[in-house]
Amino acid sequence: MSKSLRERLTGRNGASVAPNGETATAPDGAEGSTASGVPFALPATGSASGMFGPRRGSEADALSPVEELKRSVHRKLIERLDLEALELITDEKLIAAQIRTAVAELLRGETTPLSQAEREELVEQVVYEVIGLGPIEPLFRDKTVSDILVNGPRDIYVERGGKLQRVVTHFRNEAHLLAVIDRIVSRVGRRVDESSPMVDARLPDGSRVNAIISPLAVDAPVLSIRRFGAELGATKLVELGALTDEMLYLLSGCVKARLNILVSGGTGSGKTTLLNALSSFIPSTERVITIEDAAELRLQQEHVVRLETRPPNAEGRGEVVMRDLVKNALRMRPDRIIVGEVRSGEALDMLQAMNTGHEGSLTTVHANTPRDAISRLETMILFAGTNLPDRAMRDQIASALDVVIQVSRLSDGSRRVTSVTEVTGMEGDVVQMQEIYRYRRIGISAEGKVLGQFEATGVRPRFAERLKIAGIELPARLFMEQTGG
């Protein structure tokens, strides 16, 4: 069972622990409400929140007066707030407003001189500590930041525009960082401790979170947050130069005509963002089932069922892997199945689904080229434990897949669709493919920007007839060489 809000914020099980080790409880009828409407209880006589307690030794660095004040206000707030009543409030904006009011009241009793701007900043920081991501909450709210990489309490990097840069933001100590990690993973019913030191989770907006702590993280707890570009629709990708209008018209036609599409690329190349953009062309009348390790796809259709894998519990039981969900999805009457990423034996189940009436399915894979993507699928089929001969595996792949889209993150941090390739079938024991579009790099500008242009190879795809049957005409100009720059 996941911890309640009270337990997550205070590290207590509903009662305060006094310095002598005894449990301290408030007298009957002591609870009340202030004029501001914030639920309060009498101040506990116990110690401060477990969030501030020494988890791995005392703090190495002395706190500044402002940090000390923030810590003191946070402690008093945790002791005074009736978290059980607060837990019943589902509106986060209302919770934040209640906490701001309570913090403002607490600050009136403090003697530390603060300007109005410092006071407002302190209020916001305490709110971030209680319901947000602590000191990295402002970074998370910055829409220009795509990745937040915490290598330790005082070693934080962000990615802006495809480039990593260090920031001055920091946590107080390892205990502070561990508290934020625990708050994130507990919200989605997962845990991280010494018996389970690695965890994947997600934030409410779909951002992917990975945390790894001691003993696997040697120096300090490590937290990685990858923001999912849900706001990057198909037209926005064209504006950013990720692909051309001609390429988008072809790919949208492939989705509408129910071709099976594989998106290939490296880490951080934009596979999931492109997959989400392509899914916007799926008709709203179809039933779509998405399967992911951490639910991050944001489909706009009405009829969407989202499934997510589950790690084993503390006893090592209850694990639900991707392959189990793919098999179960076949019994849920899907029109299309979208797998966030295939990594193992589920590749075979996904290909079989594509070959047995679930056309129009989409998935992603880690690979450097379309040809490498096919090879990786062969390797993952072997993970399924079947002894299929090479020819049978390649037959499955060639008959299931129609299009492979290669996306890459270039040296300047920009993302590009570097290849659109059609899978045409088998010739002998080799899967045959033909490239329709490609991105040709020319060089590097004085500012370090990658120079290049999108090109059509002049090949008209064989699936053009399928698109025509679906009512989608492909003008000859789409496949003329030098389609865009």
Long-range contacts (C-beta under 8 A, 24 or more apart in sequence): 2-186, 2-187, 2-189, 2-190, 2-191, 3-186, 4-83, 4-87, 5-83, 5-86, 5-87, 6-83, 6-84, 6-87, 8-182, 8-183, 8-186, 9-49, 9-51, 9-78, 9-83, 9-130, 9-183, 10-49, 10-50, 10-51, 10-78, 10-83, 11-49, 11-50, 11-51, 11-53, 12-46, 12-49, 12-50, 14-84, 15-46, 16-44, 16-45, 16-46, 16-47, 16-79, 17-46, 17-47, 18-45, 18-46, 18-47, 19-46, 19-47, 31-82, 34-105, 36-98, 36-101, 36-102, 36-105, 37-98, 37-101, 38-81, 38-98, 38-99, 38-101, 38-102, 39-81, 39-82, 39-85, 39-86, 39-98, 40-80, 40-81, 40-82, 40-102, 41-80, 41-81, 41-82, 43-76, 43-79, 43-80, 44-79, 46-79, 48-75, 48-78, 48-79, 49-74, 49-75, 49-78, 50-179, 51-78, 51-175, 51-176, 51-179, 52-175, 52-176, 53-175, 54-175, 55-174, 55-175, 55-178, 56-174, 56-175, 56-214, 59-172, 59-173, 60-173, 61-173, 63-172, 65-112, 66-112, 66-114, 66-118, 66-122, 67-172, 69-110, 69-112, 69-114, 69-122, 70-122, 70-125, 70-126, 70-129, 71-172, 72-110, 73-103, 73-106, 73-107, 73-110, 73-122, 73-126, 74-126, 74-129, 74-130, 76-106, 77-102, 77-103, 77-106, 77-126, 77-130, 78-130, 80-106, 92-131, 95-131, 96-127, 96-131, 99-126, 99-127, 99-130, 99-131, 100-127, 103-127, 133-180, 133-183, 133-184, 134-171, 134-176, 134-179, 134-180, 135-169, 135-170, 135-171, 136-169, 136-180, 136-225, 138-169, 139-167, 139-169, 140-203, 140-207, 140-225, 140-227, 143-231, 145-227, 146-226, 146-227, 146-229, 147-224, 147-225, 147-226, 147-227, 147-268, 148-223, 148-224, 148-225, 148-227, 149-223, 149-224, 149-225, 150-177, 150-221, 150-222, 150-223, 150-224, 151-219, 151-220, 151-222, 152-177, 152-219, 152-220, 152-221, 152-222, 153-177, 153-220, 155-220, 159-413, 161-413, 162-409, 162-410, 162-412, 162-413, 162-414, 162-415, 163-413, 174-220, 174-221, 177-220, 177-221, 177-223, 178-213, 178-221, 180-223, 181-211, 181-213, 181-221, 181-223, 184-209, 184-211, 185-209, 185-211, 190-311, 191-314, 195-314, 196-311, 196-314, 199-311, 200-293, 200-294, 200-311, 201-294, 202-294, 202-295, 202-296, 205-230, 206-230, 206-295, 206-296, 206-297, 206-298, 207-296, 208-294, 208-296, 209-294, 226-268, 228-272, 228-273, 228-276, 228-296, 228-298, 229-270, 229-273, 229-276, 230-276, 230-298, 232-273, 232-276, 232-277, 233-277, 233-280, 234-277, 234-278, 234-280, 234-281, 237-273, 237-274, 237-277, 240-414, 240-415, 241-414, 241-416, 242-270, 242-274, 242-407, 242-414, 242-415, 242-416, 242-417, 243-416, 243-417, 243-454, 244-437, 244-454, 244-483, 244-484, 245-484, 246-437, 246-456, 246-477, 246-478, 246-483, 246-484, 247-417, 247-420, 247-437, 247-454, 247-483, 249-478, 250-420, 250-436, 250-437, 250-461, 250-474, 250-478, 251-278, 251-403, 251-405, 251-420, 252-278, 252-281, 253-467, 253-470, 253-472, 253-474, 254-402, 254-403, 254-463, 254-467, 255-279, 255-281, 255-282, 255-360, 255-362, 256-281, 256-282, 256-283, 256-470, 256-472, 257-360, 257-463, 257-466, 257-467, 257-469, 257-470, 257-472, 258-336, 258-359, 258-360, 258-470, 259-359, 259-360, 259-402, 259-403, 259-463, 259-466, 260-354, 260-359, 260-360, 260-361, 260-362, 260-400, 260-401, 260-402, 260-403, 261-361, 261-362, 261-363, 261-401, 261-402, 261-403, 261-404, 261-405, 262-362, 262-363, 262-364, 262-365, 262-373, 262-377, 262-401, 262-403, 262-404, 262-405, 263-362, 263-363, 263-364, 263-365, 263-404, 263-405, 263-407, 264-364, 264-365, 264-366, 264-367, 264-369, 264-370, 264-372, 264-373, 264-404, 264-405, 264-406, 264-407, 265-364, 265-366, 265-367, 265-406, 265-407, 265-408, 265-409, 266-366, 266-368, 266-408, 266-409, 267-366, 268-409, 269-407, 269-408, 269-409, 269-415, 270-407, 270-409, 270-415, 271-341, 271-364, 271-407, 272-296, 272-297, 272-340, 272-341, 272-364, 273-415, 274-405, 274-407, 274-417, 275-338, 275-340, 275-362, 275-363, 275-364, 278-362, 279-338, 279-362, 282-336, 282-360, 286-335, 286-336, 286-360, 287-333, 287-334, 287-335, 287-336, 288-334, 288-335, 288-336, 288-337, 288-338, 289-329, 289-332, 289-334, 289-336, 289-337, 289-338, 290-337, 290-338, 290-339, 290-340, 291-322, 291-325, 291-326, 291-329, 291-337, 291-338, 291-339, 291-340, 292-339, 292-340, 292-341, 293-322, 293-340, 293-341, 294-340, 296-340, 297-338, 297-340, 299-338, 305-332, 305-334, 321-346, 322-346, 323-349, 323-384, 326-350, 326-353, 329-353, 330-358, 334-358, 335-360, 336-360, 336-361, 336-362, 337-361, 338-362, 338-363, 339-363, 339-364, 340-364, 341-365, 341-366, 342-377, 342-380, 343-380, 344-380, 344-383, 344-384, 345-380, 345-381, 345-383, 345-384, 345-385, 346-380, 346-384, 347-377, 347-380, 347-381, 347-383, 347-384, 348-380, 348-381, 348-384, 348-386, 348-396, 349-384, 351-377, 351-381, 351-396, 351-397, 351-400, 351-401, 352-396, 352-400, 354-400, 354-401, 355-396, 355-399, 355-400, 367-406, 369-406, 369-419, 370-404, 370-406, 370-419, 370-421, 370-433, 370-435, 371-433, 373-404, 373-406, 374-401, 374-404, 374-423, 374-431, 374-433, 390-429, 391-429, 394-426, 394-429, 394-430, 394-431, 395-426, 397-423, 397-431, 398-423, 398-425, 398-426, 398-431, 398-432, 399-425, 402-463, 403-463, 404-433, 408-439, 410-441, 410-450, 411-444, 411-448, 411-450, 412-444, 412-448, 412-449, 412-450, 414-449, 414-450, 416-452, 422-461, 422-462, 422-463, 424-462, 434-459, 434-461, 435-459, 436-461, 436-479, 437-483, 453-482, 453-484, 453-485, 454-483, 454-484, 454-485, 455-481, 455-482, 455-483, 456-480, 456-481, 456-482, 456-483, 457-481
